[in-house]
Amino acid sequence: MLYYDAVGTVAYALGRLNGAPARASLRQALAAIGSGSLSPYQSIAGRIDYLAPGGSAHGDPVNKALVVLRLDAAFGRTHLDGRLLGRY
């Protein structure tokens, strides 16, 4: 997730809390994004939603790919690593 998207996702979850924010209630609100009780968050990187704790992904983001870039020091360019490291 991009930093901007991460902050936006937390702000989205905080805005849906009832009462004072606490660690446990924020975690529950984040895990609820896209699970039916809270609609998915639309971010720059696309739609963000999570499977609820106890689901097969244990609160991990749904349909997000892991992209790895490497720096070619000789030419000062970044390159996409061609290996598929995972999909969440």
Biopython code that builds the backbone (N, CA, C, O; Angstrom):
import numpy as np
from Bio.PDB.StructureBuilder import StructureBuilder

atoms = [
    (1, "MET", "N", (0.839, -1.173, 0.000)),
    (1, "MET", "CA", (0.000, 0.000, 0.000)),
    (1, "MET", "C", (0.884, 1.236, 0.000)),
    (1, "MET", "O", (1.939, 1.262, 0.634)),
    (2, "LEU", "N", (0.452, 2.228, -0.699)),
    (2, "LEU", "CA", (1.146, 3.497, -0.661)),
    (2, "LEU", "C", (0.923, 4.162, 0.690)),
    (2, "LEU", "O", (-0.096, 3.941, 1.344)),
    (3, "TYR", "N", (1.880, 4.970, 1.096)),
    (3, "TYR", "CA", (1.766, 5.676, 2.383)),
    (3, "TYR", "C", (0.468, 6.478, 2.433)),
    (3, "TYR", "O", (-0.242, 6.444, 3.438)),
    (4, "TYR", "N", (0.155, 7.197, 1.357)),
    (4, "TYR", "CA", (-1.055, 8.007, 1.304)),
    (4, "TYR", "C", (-2.298, 7.133, 1.506)),
    (4, "TYR", "O", (-3.225, 7.512, 2.222)),
    (5, "ASP", "N", (-2.304, 5.970, 0.870)),
    (5, "ASP", "CA", (-3.434, 5.046, 1.005)),
    (5, "ASP", "C", (-3.531, 4.482, 2.417)),
    (5, "ASP", "O", (-4.629, 4.305, 2.944)),
    (6, "ALA", "N", (-2.388, 4.201, 3.029)),
    (6, "ALA", "CA", (-2.391, 3.670, 4.392)),
    (6, "ALA", "C", (-2.992, 4.686, 5.361)),
    (6, "ALA", "O", (-3.822, 4.331, 6.198)),
    (7, "VAL", "N", (-2.579, 5.937, 5.249)),
    (7, "VAL", "CA", (-3.121, 6.993, 6.120)),
    (7, "VAL", "C", (-4.605, 7.180, 5.845)),
    (7, "VAL", "O", (-5.392, 7.332, 6.779)),
    (8, "GLY", "N", (-4.997, 7.172, 4.580)),
    (8, "GLY", "CA", (-6.408, 7.310, 4.225)),
    (8, "GLY", "C", (-7.265, 6.177, 4.756)),
    (8, "GLY", "O", (-8.395, 6.398, 5.191)),
    (9, "THR", "N", (-6.730, 4.963, 4.720)),
    (9, "THR", "CA", (-7.456, 3.795, 5.223)),
    (9, "THR", "C", (-7.667, 3.897, 6.729)),
    (9, "THR", "O", (-8.755, 3.604, 7.224)),
    (10, "VAL", "N", (-6.636, 4.308, 7.456)),
    (10, "VAL", "CA", (-6.760, 4.471, 8.908)),
    (10, "VAL", "C", (-7.758, 5.592, 9.222)),
    (10, "VAL", "O", (-8.581, 5.446, 10.126)),
    (11, "ALA", "N", (-7.695, 6.701, 8.490)),
    (11, "ALA", "CA", (-8.638, 7.805, 8.709)),
    (11, "ALA", "C", (-10.069, 7.362, 8.421)),
    (11, "ALA", "O", (-10.995, 7.739, 9.139)),
    (12, "TYR", "N", (-10.250, 6.566, 7.378)),
    (12, "TYR", "CA", (-11.567, 6.033, 7.024)),
    (12, "TYR", "C", (-12.116, 5.179, 8.168)),
    (12, "TYR", "O", (-13.282, 5.308, 8.542)),
    (13, "ALA", "N", (-11.273, 4.310, 8.716)),
    (13, "ALA", "CA", (-11.695, 3.450, 9.832)),
    (13, "ALA", "C", (-11.971, 4.276, 11.086)),
    (13, "ALA", "O", (-12.952, 4.027, 11.786)),
    (14, "LEU", "N", (-11.109, 5.260, 11.377)),
    (14, "LEU", "CA", (-11.325, 6.116, 12.551)),
    (14, "LEU", "C", (-12.643, 6.880, 12.458)),
    (14, "LEU", "O", (-13.312, 7.095, 13.468)),
    (15, "GLY", "N", (-13.009, 7.283, 11.260)),
    (15, "GLY", "CA", (-14.254, 8.014, 11.060)),
    (15, "GLY", "C", (-15.491, 7.184, 11.299)),
    (15, "GLY", "O", (-16.583, 7.735, 11.435)),
    (16, "ARG", "N", (-15.354, 5.892, 11.353)),
    (16, "ARG", "CA", (-16.508, 5.009, 11.571)),
    (16, "ARG", "C", (-16.568, 4.448, 12.973)),
    (16, "ARG", "O", (-17.423, 3.611, 13.263)),
    (17, "LEU", "N", (-15.677, 4.888, 13.859)),
    (17, "LEU", "CA", (-15.690, 4.405, 15.242)),
    (17, "LEU", "C", (-16.764, 5.113, 16.055)),
    (17, "LEU", "O", (-17.050, 6.290, 15.834)),
    (18, "ASN", "N", (-17.342, 4.402, 16.975)),
    (18, "ASN", "CA", (-18.268, 4.992, 17.937)),
    (18, "ASN", "C", (-17.506, 5.216, 19.238)),
    (18, "ASN", "O", (-16.986, 4.268, 19.827)),
    (19, "GLY", "N", (-17.441, 6.449, 19.681)),
    (19, "GLY", "CA", (-16.728, 6.748, 20.926)),
    (19, "GLY", "C", (-15.267, 7.064, 20.676)),
    (19, "GLY", "O", (-14.843, 7.278, 19.540)),
    (20, "ALA", "N", (-14.513, 7.088, 21.755)),
    (20, "ALA", "CA", (-13.091, 7.415, 21.687)),
    (20, "ALA", "C", (-12.317, 6.293, 21.009)),
    (20, "ALA", "O", (-12.589, 5.118, 21.253)),
    (21, "PRO", "N", (-11.355, 6.643, 20.160)),
    (21, "PRO", "CA", (-10.565, 5.594, 19.496)),
    (21, "PRO", "C", (-9.673, 4.846, 20.483)),
    (21, "PRO", "O", (-9.056, 5.440, 21.367)),
    (22, "ALA", "N", (-9.625, 3.567, 20.311)),
    (22, "ALA", "CA", (-8.743, 2.698, 21.103)),
    (22, "ALA", "C", (-8.124, 1.683, 20.144)),
    (22, "ALA", "O", (-8.646, 1.447, 19.054)),
    (23, "ARG", "N", (-7.031, 1.100, 20.551)),
    (23, "ARG", "CA", (-6.320, 0.158, 19.685)),
    (23, "ARG", "C", (-7.229, -0.979, 19.209)),
    (23, "ARG", "O", (-7.250, -1.298, 18.020)),
    (24, "ALA", "N", (-7.959, -1.574, 20.107)),
    (24, "ALA", "CA", (-8.810, -2.717, 19.750)),
    (24, "ALA", "C", (-9.941, -2.301, 18.817)),
    (24, "ALA", "O", (-10.239, -3.009, 17.855)),
    (25, "SER", "N", (-10.568, -1.168, 19.086)),
    (25, "SER", "CA", (-11.685, -0.746, 18.233)),
    (25, "SER", "C", (-11.192, -0.328, 16.850)),
    (25, "SER", "O", (-11.890, -0.549, 15.860)),
    (26, "LEU", "N", (-9.998, 0.275, 16.762)),
    (26, "LEU", "CA", (-9.447, 0.630, 15.455)),
    (26, "LEU", "C", (-9.110, -0.625, 14.666)),
    (26, "LEU", "O", (-9.367, -0.688, 13.464)),
    (27, "ARG", "N", (-8.541, -1.620, 15.326)),
    (27, "ARG", "CA", (-8.232, -2.880, 14.639)),
    (27, "ARG", "C", (-9.500, -3.532, 14.107)),
    (27, "ARG", "O", (-9.515, -4.036, 12.984)),
    (28, "GLN", "N", (-10.553, -3.524, 14.897)),
    (28, "GLN", "CA", (-11.825, -4.106, 14.455)),
    (28, "GLN", "C", (-12.396, -3.335, 13.274)),
    (28, "GLN", "O", (-12.913, -3.933, 12.330)),
    (29, "ALA", "N", (-12.301, -1.995, 13.325)),
    (29, "ALA", "CA", (-12.818, -1.183, 12.223)),
    (29, "ALA", "C", (-12.011, -1.427, 10.942)),
    (29, "ALA", "O", (-12.587, -1.512, 9.857)),
    (30, "LEU", "N", (-10.691, -1.540, 11.060)),
    (30, "LEU", "CA", (-9.864, -1.838, 9.884)),
    (30, "LEU", "C", (-10.207, -3.202, 9.298)),
    (30, "LEU", "O", (-10.325, -3.349, 8.081)),
    (31, "ALA", "N", (-10.367, -4.194, 10.160)),
    (31, "ALA", "CA", (-10.681, -5.548, 9.693)),
    (31, "ALA", "C", (-12.063, -5.625, 9.068)),
    (31, "ALA", "O", (-12.324, -6.512, 8.255)),
    (32, "ALA", "N", (-12.956, -4.707, 9.433)),
    (32, "ALA", "CA", (-14.324, -4.722, 8.912)),
    (32, "ALA", "C", (-14.445, -4.085, 7.535)),
    (32, "ALA", "O", (-15.481, -4.224, 6.885)),
    (33, "ILE", "N", (-13.398, -3.383, 7.073)),
    (33, "ILE", "CA", (-13.466, -2.718, 5.768)),
    (33, "ILE", "C", (-13.653, -3.761, 4.676)),
    (33, "ILE", "O", (-12.810, -4.637, 4.483)),
    (34, "GLY", "N", (-14.763, -3.653, 3.973)),
    (34, "GLY", "CA", (-15.067, -4.560, 2.880)),
    (34, "GLY", "C", (-15.676, -5.880, 3.293)),
    (34, "GLY", "O", (-15.936, -6.727, 2.439)),
    (35, "SER", "N", (-15.912, -6.080, 4.583)),
    (35, "SER", "CA", (-16.445, -7.371, 5.032)),
    (35, "SER", "C", (-17.964, -7.341, 5.204)),
    (35, "SER", "O", (-18.533, -8.256, 5.799)),
    (36, "GLY", "N", (-18.612, -6.324, 4.704)),
    (36, "GLY", "CA", (-20.069, -6.249, 4.803)),
    (36, "GLY", "C", (-20.532, -5.136, 5.712)),
    (36, "GLY", "O", (-21.441, -4.387, 5.355)),
    (37, "SER", "N", (-19.921, -5.009, 6.892)),
    (37, "SER", "CA", (-20.345, -3.961, 7.812)),
    (37, "SER", "C", (-19.770, -2.599, 7.424)),
    (37, "SER", "O", (-20.319, -1.570, 7.816)),
    (38, "LEU", "N", (-18.681, -2.572, 6.666)),
    (38, "LEU", "CA", (-18.070, -1.329, 6.192)),
    (38, "LEU", "C", (-17.710, -1.522, 4.724)),
    (38, "LEU", "O", (-17.094, -2.523, 4.359)),
    (39, "SER", "N", (-18.091, -0.570, 3.888)),
    (39, "SER", "CA", (-17.796, -0.707, 2.460)),
    (39, "SER", "C", (-16.288, -0.568, 2.222)),
    (39, "SER", "O", (-15.588, 0.035, 3.034)),
    (40, "PRO", "N", (-15.787, -1.121, 1.115)),
    (40, "PRO", "CA", (-14.362, -1.009, 0.809)),
    (40, "PRO", "C", (-13.942, 0.453, 0.674)),
    (40, "PRO", "O", (-14.757, 1.307, 0.325)),
    (41, "TYR", "N", (-12.677, 0.736, 0.950)),
    (41, "TYR", "CA", (-12.122, 2.082, 0.830)),
    (41, "TYR", "C", (-11.506, 2.223, -0.556)),
    (41, "TYR", "O", (-10.672, 1.409, -0.954)),
    (42, "GLN", "N", (-11.915, 3.257, -1.294)),
    (42, "GLN", "CA", (-11.359, 3.509, -2.626)),
    (42, "GLN", "C", (-10.128, 4.398, -2.482)),
    (42, "GLN", "O", (-10.233, 5.541, -2.037)),
    (43, "SER", "N", (-8.974, 3.879, -2.854)),
    (43, "SER", "CA", (-7.717, 4.606, -2.678)),
    (43, "SER", "C", (-7.061, 4.848, -4.033)),
    (43, "SER", "O", (-7.611, 4.490, -5.075)),
    (44, "ILE", "N", (-5.886, 5.458, -4.007)),
    (44, "ILE", "CA", (-5.131, 5.687, -5.234)),
    (44, "ILE", "C", (-4.744, 4.359, -5.881)),
    (44, "ILE", "O", (-4.799, 4.223, -7.103)),
    (45, "ALA", "N", (-4.356, 3.389, -5.069)),
    (45, "ALA", "CA", (-3.907, 2.090, -5.572)),
    (45, "ALA", "C", (-5.068, 1.157, -5.900)),
    (45, "ALA", "O", (-4.839, 0.023, -6.319)),
    (46, "GLY", "N", (-6.290, 1.600, -5.722)),
    (46, "GLY", "CA", (-7.447, 0.761, -5.998)),
    (46, "GLY", "C", (-8.269, 0.522, -4.753)),
    (46, "GLY", "O", (-8.088, 1.180, -3.728)),
    (47, "ARG", "N", (-9.160, -0.414, -4.857)),
    (47, "ARG", "CA", (-10.068, -0.733, -3.759)),
    (47, "ARG", "C", (-9.331, -1.485, -2.661)),
    (47, "ARG", "O", (-8.576, -2.418, -2.932)),
    (48, "ILE", "N", (-9.556, -1.070, -1.419)),
    (48, "ILE", "CA", (-8.929, -1.732, -0.275)),
    (48, "ILE", "C", (-10.021, -2.365, 0.565)),
    (48, "ILE", "O", (-10.932, -1.685, 1.038)),
    (49, "ASP", "N", (-9.923, -3.664, 0.743)),
    (49, "ASP", "CA", (-10.806, -4.366, 1.664)),
    (49, "ASP", "C", (-10.040, -5.532, 2.269)),
    (49, "ASP", "O", (-9.038, -5.994, 1.724)),
    (50, "TYR", "N", (-10.537, -5.993, 3.404)),
    (50, "TYR", "CA", (-9.857, -7.025, 4.176)),
    (50, "TYR", "C", (-10.825, -8.153, 4.476)),
    (50, "TYR", "O", (-12.034, -7.948, 4.583)),
    (51, "LEU", "N", (-10.273, -9.342, 4.608)),
    (51, "LEU", "CA", (-11.069, -10.449, 5.119)),
    (51, "LEU", "C", (-11.081, -10.338, 6.631)),
    (51, "LEU", "O", (-10.060, -10.032, 7.246)),
    (52, "ALA", "N", (-12.211, -10.581, 7.216)),
    (52, "ALA", "CA", (-12.348, -10.458, 8.668)),
    (52, "ALA", "C", (-11.440, -11.448, 9.389)),
    (52, "ALA", "O", (-11.148, -12.522, 8.861)),
    (53, "PRO", "N", (-10.989, -11.090, 10.604)),
    (53, "PRO", "CA", (-10.184, -12.041, 11.377)),
    (53, "PRO", "C", (-10.924, -13.368, 11.519)),
    (53, "PRO", "O", (-12.129, -13.395, 11.772)),
    (54, "GLY", "N", (-10.210, -14.434, 11.359)),
    (54, "GLY", "CA", (-10.837, -15.745, 11.388)),
    (54, "GLY", "C", (-11.139, -16.244, 9.984)),
    (54, "GLY", "O", (-11.376, -17.436, 9.790)),
    (55, "GLY", "N", (-11.133, -15.332, 8.986)),
    (55, "GLY", "CA", (-11.290, -15.725, 7.592)),
    (55, "GLY", "C", (-10.001, -16.344, 7.106)),
    (55, "GLY", "O", (-9.039, -16.456, 7.866)),
    (56, "SER", "N", (-9.970, -16.746, 5.859)),
    (56, "SER", "CA", (-8.794, -17.455, 5.357)),
    (56, "SER", "C", (-7.550, -16.575, 5.306)),
    (56, "SER", "O", (-6.439, -17.103, 5.305)),
    (57, "ALA", "N", (-7.701, -15.229, 5.262)),
    (57, "ALA", "CA", (-6.523, -14.369, 5.169)),
    (57, "ALA", "C", (-6.209, -13.670, 6.486)),
    (57, "ALA", "O", (-5.224, -12.935, 6.557)),
    (58, "HIS", "N", (-7.000, -13.870, 7.521)),
    (58, "HIS", "CA", (-6.751, -13.303, 8.850)),
    (58, "HIS", "C", (-6.554, -11.786, 8.832)),
    (58, "HIS", "O", (-5.644, -11.270, 9.481)),
    (59, "GLY", "N", (-7.399, -11.076, 8.095)),
    (59, "GLY", "CA", (-7.329, -9.622, 8.071)),
    (59, "GLY", "C", (-6.352, -9.052, 7.064)),
    (59, "GLY", "O", (-6.100, -7.847, 7.081)),
    (60, "ASP", "N", (-5.790, -9.872, 6.187)),
    (60, "ASP", "CA", (-4.876, -9.383, 5.161)),
    (60, "ASP", "C", (-5.660, -8.699, 4.045)),
    (60, "ASP", "O", (-6.830, -9.015, 3.829)),
    (61, "PRO", "N", (-5.024, -7.756, 3.327)),
    (61, "PRO", "CA", (-5.700, -7.123, 2.190)),
    (61, "PRO", "C", (-6.075, -8.157, 1.137)),
    (61, "PRO", "O", (-5.378, -9.158, 0.968)),
    (62, "VAL", "N", (-7.164, -7.917, 0.435)),
    (62, "VAL", "CA", (-7.657, -8.843, -0.571)),
    (62, "VAL", "C", (-7.226, -8.357, -1.958)),
    (62, "VAL", "O", (-7.336, -7.170, -2.265)),
    (63, "ASN", "N", (-6.738, -9.272, -2.786)),
    (63, "ASN", "CA", (-6.370, -9.007, -4.177)),
    (63, "ASN", "C", (-5.326, -7.911, -4.337)),
    (63, "ASN", "O", (-5.480, -7.037, -5.190)),
    (64, "LYS", "N", (-4.290, -7.941, -3.550)),
    (64, "LYS", "CA", (-3.176, -7.009, -3.681)),
    (64, "LYS", "C", (-1.924, -7.807, -4.002)),
    (64, "LYS", "O", (-1.619, -8.791, -3.328)),
    (65, "ALA", "N", (-1.211, -7.390, -5.016)),
    (65, "ALA", "CA", (0.018, -8.069, -5.412)),
    (65, "ALA", "C", (1.212, -7.409, -4.740)),
    (65, "ALA", "O", (1.192, -6.212, -4.453)),
    (66, "LEU", "N", (2.237, -8.185, -4.496)),
    (66, "LEU", "CA", (3.479, -7.686, -3.923)),
    (66, "LEU", "C", (4.440, -7.412, -5.070)),
    (66, "LEU", "O", (4.781, -8.320, -5.828)),
    (67, "VAL", "N", (4.875, -6.170, -5.198)),
    (67, "VAL", "CA", (5.774, -5.762, -6.272)),
    (67, "VAL", "C", (7.119, -5.390, -5.670)),
    (67, "VAL", "O", (7.189, -4.640, -4.697)),
    (68, "VAL", "N", (8.188, -5.919, -6.256)),
    (68, "VAL", "CA", (9.529, -5.631, -5.773)),
    (68, "VAL", "C", (10.307, -4.938, -6.892)),
    (68, "VAL", "O", (10.383, -5.432, -8.016)),
    (69, "LEU", "N", (10.882, -3.782, -6.554)),
    (69, "LEU", "CA", (11.746, -3.058, -7.489)),
    (69, "LEU", "C", (13.173, -3.145, -6.990)),
    (69, "LEU", "O", (13.410, -3.211, -5.783)),
    (70, "ARG", "N", (14.115, -3.146, -7.900)),
    (70, "ARG", "CA", (15.522, -3.147, -7.505)),
    (70, "ARG", "C", (16.227, -2.011, -8.233)),
    (70, "ARG", "O", (15.847, -1.635, -9.341)),
    (71, "LEU", "N", (17.234, -1.485, -7.608)),
    (71, "LEU", "CA", (18.002, -0.385, -8.176)),
    (71, "LEU", "C", (19.227, -0.932, -8.874)),
    (71, "LEU", "O", (20.010, -1.671, -8.278)),
    (72, "ASP", "N", (19.395, -0.573, -10.132)),
    (72, "ASP", "CA", (20.589, -0.920, -10.894)),
    (72, "ASP", "C", (21.588, 0.207, -10.657)),
    (72, "ASP", "O", (21.497, 1.268, -11.276)),
    (73, "ALA", "N", (22.536, -0.028, -9.763)),
    (73, "ALA", "CA", (23.477, 1.016, -9.348)),
    (73, "ALA", "C", (24.336, 1.508, -10.505)),
    (73, "ALA", "O", (24.714, 2.679, -10.538)),
    (74, "ALA", "N", (24.644, 0.640, -11.442)),
    (74, "ALA", "CA", (25.505, 1.028, -12.550)),
    (74, "ALA", "C", (24.833, 2.064, -13.459)),
    (74, "ALA", "O", (25.503, 2.944, -13.999)),
    (75, "PHE", "N", (23.524, 1.958, -13.623)),
    (75, "PHE", "CA", (22.812, 2.863, -14.523)),
    (75, "PHE", "C", (21.888, 3.826, -13.791)),
    (75, "PHE", "O", (21.355, 4.751, -14.403)),
    (76, "GLY", "N", (21.687, 3.623, -12.481)),
    (76, "GLY", "CA", (20.827, 4.504, -11.705)),
    (76, "GLY", "C", (19.353, 4.378, -12.059)),
    (76, "GLY", "O", (18.607, 5.353, -11.971)),
    (77, "ARG", "N", (18.937, 3.208, -12.452)),
    (77, "ARG", "CA", (17.540, 2.966, -12.832)),
    (77, "ARG", "C", (16.930, 1.900, -11.930)),
    (77, "ARG", "O", (17.636, 1.069, -11.358)),
    (78, "THR", "N", (15.613, 1.941, -11.815)),
    (78, "THR", "CA", (14.919, 0.877, -11.091)),
    (78, "THR", "C", (14.370, -0.126, -12.095)),
    (78, "THR", "O", (14.005, 0.221, -13.218)),
    (79, "HIS", "N", (14.323, -1.361, -11.663)),
    (79, "HIS", "CA", (13.814, -2.444, -12.503)),
    (79, "HIS", "C", (12.807, -3.256, -11.701)),
    (79, "HIS", "O", (12.962, -3.447, -10.495)),
    (80, "LEU", "N", (11.798, -3.718, -12.372)),
    (80, "LEU", "CA", (10.813, -4.592, -11.760)),
    (80, "LEU", "C", (11.409, -5.982, -11.662)),
    (80, "LEU", "O", (11.873, -6.531, -12.662)),
    (81, "ASP", "N", (11.403, -6.553, -10.479)),
    (81, "ASP", "CA", (11.867, -7.912, -10.280)),
    (81, "ASP", "C", (10.827, -8.834, -10.889)),
    (81, "ASP", "O", (9.653, -8.755, -10.526)),
    (82, "GLY", "N", (11.224, -9.700, -11.798)),
    (82, "GLY", "CA", (10.287, -10.538, -12.524)),
    (82, "GLY", "C", (9.694, -11.702, -11.754)),
    (82, "GLY", "O", (8.778, -12.368, -12.238)),
    (83, "ARG", "N", (10.208, -11.953, -10.560)),
    (83, "ARG", "CA", (9.688, -13.088, -9.797)),
    (83, "ARG", "C", (8.351, -12.730, -9.161)),
    (83, "ARG", "O", (8.170, -11.609, -8.686)),
    (84, "LEU", "N", (7.436, -13.653, -9.149)),
    (84, "LEU", "CA", (6.171, -13.461, -8.453)),
    (84, "LEU", "C", (6.378, -13.899, -7.014)),
    (84, "LEU", "O", (6.540, -15.088, -6.742)),
    (85, "LEU", "N", (6.373, -12.946, -6.095)),
    (85, "LEU", "CA", (6.674, -13.246, -4.700)),
    (85, "LEU", "C", (5.431, -13.538, -3.873)),
    (85, "LEU", "O", (5.525, -14.133, -2.799)),
    (86, "GLY", "N", (4.300, -13.134, -4.349)),
    (86, "GLY", "CA", (3.086, -13.431, -3.592)),
    (86, "GLY", "C", (1.917, -12.588, -4.043)),
    (86, "GLY", "O", (2.083, -11.550, -4.683)),
    (87, "ARG", "N", (0.758, -13.042, -3.707)),
    (87, "ARG", "CA", (-0.466, -12.299, -3.993)),
    (87, "ARG", "C", (-1.336, -12.445, -2.755)),
    (87, "ARG", "O", (-1.559, -13.552, -2.265)),
    (88, "TYR", "N", (-1.819, -11.332, -2.264)),
    (88, "TYR", "CA", (-2.575, -11.330, -1.009)),
    (88, "TYR", "C", (-3.990, -10.926, -1.252)),
    (88, "TYR", "O", (-4.784, -10.865, -0.314)),
]
sb = StructureBuilder()
sb.init_structure("model")
sb.init_model(0)
sb.init_chain("A")
sb.init_seg("    ")
for serial, (resi, resn, name, xyz) in enumerate(atoms, 1):
    if name == "N":
        sb.init_residue(resn, " ", resi, " ")
    sb.init_atom(name, np.array(xyz, "f"), 0.0, 1.0, " ", f" {name:<3s}", serial, name[0])
structure = sb.get_structure()
